[in-house]
Amino acid sequence: MKKIILNNKKEIEVLNANSYCFSVKATEITDVLQMFNDLTEENLETVTIKEDDTISEIFTNKCRSSVNYDGATAIFYLIDVDVMPKKIKALEDTVDALILSDMGIGESEE
């Protein structure tokens, strides 16, 4: 049995999976919509593909793109997240904190 494990540890049984899409059996559109809503950027930060409880692939920094549904199977498409803005923001925050600390304006030393 093949499954993907989202960052929040939720497991989804899949028919097929790779770094850009995965397919699942789905008979109800409400199940497809719920699954699509579960595919948040946070839940797709790290995705593990397992086959018979053996890790076959791990990919990171994905986000949902679209879904195709034919009444029996849903295919969820994923795209890469551009993490550069997050890294730049974290770097800017670190530099700001260091500058304020050097100026004695940051956290007080006791």
C-alpha positions in Angstrom: 0.0 0.0 0.0 1.3 3.4 -1.0 0.7 6.5 1.1 1.9 10.0 1.6 2.5 11.5 5.0 2.0 15.3 5.4 4.0 17.5 7.7 1.2 17.3 10.3 1.5 13.5 10.3 -1.7 12.9 8.5 -1.5 9.9 6.2 -3.3 9.6 2.9 -3.6 6.4 0.9 -2.7 7.0 -2.7 -2.8 5.2 -6.0 0.4 6.9 -7.2 2.6 9.7 -6.0 5.6 11.8 -7.0 7.0 15.2 -6.3 4.5 17.1 -8.5 1.2 15.1 -8.1 -0.6 12.3 -6.4 -3.8 10.4 -7.1 -6.3 8.9 -4.7 -9.6 7.0 -4.9 -12.5 9.3 -4.2 -16.1 8.7 -4.7 -17.4 11.9 -3.0 -16.6 15.5 -4.1 -16.8 16.5 -0.4 -13.9 14.2 0.4 -11.9 15.7 -2.5 -12.6 19.3 -1.2 -11.6 18.3 2.4 -8.3 16.8 1.2 -7.6 19.8 -1.0 -8.2 22.1 2.0 -5.8 19.9 4.1 -3.0 20.5 1.6 -1.9 23.7 3.2 1.6 25.2 2.6 2.5 24.2 6.2 1.3 20.6 5.7 3.3 20.4 2.5 6.6 21.7 3.9 7.7 18.1 4.2 5.9 15.2 2.5 7.0 11.6 2.8 6.0 8.9 0.3 5.9 5.4 1.8 5.3 2.1 0.1 4.6 -0.8 2.4 6.0 1.2 5.4 9.3 1.9 3.6 10.2 5.5 2.8 10.7 5.8 -0.9 10.8 9.6 -1.3 10.8 12.8 0.7 10.1 16.2 -0.8 9.9 19.6 0.7 8.4 23.1 0.2 5.4 22.3 -1.9 2.0 23.9 -2.2 -1.2 22.8 -3.9 -1.8 23.9 -7.4 -5.0 22.3 -8.7 -7.1 19.1 -8.6 -8.7 17.0 -11.3 -11.7 14.8 -10.3 -13.5 12.4 -12.5 -16.0 10.9 -10.0 -13.7 8.0 -9.0 -10.2 9.4 -8.9 -8.8 12.7 -7.8 -5.4 13.9 -8.9 -3.8 16.6 -6.8 -1.1 18.7 -8.5 1.7 20.3 -6.4 4.1 23.1 -7.2 7.3 24.2 -5.6 7.2 27.0 -3.0 9.6 29.9 -3.5 11.2 29.9 -0.1 13.5 32.8 -0.9 11.2 35.5 0.5 10.9 33.6 3.8 14.7 33.3 4.0 15.3 37.0 3.2 12.7 38.0 5.9 14.4 35.8 8.5 17.8 37.2 7.6 16.5 40.8 7.8 14.9 40.1 11.2 18.2 38.6 12.4 20.3 41.5 11.2 17.8 44.0 12.8 18.0 42.1 16.1 21.8 42.1 16.0 22.0 45.8 15.2 19.5 46.7 18.0 21.4 44.4 20.4 24.7 46.1 19.6 23.1 49.5 20.1 21.8 48.4 23.5 18.2 48.7 22.4 17.3 45.1 22.1 16.5 42.7 25.0 17.9 43.9 28.3 20.8 42.0 29.8 20.3 41.1 33.5 
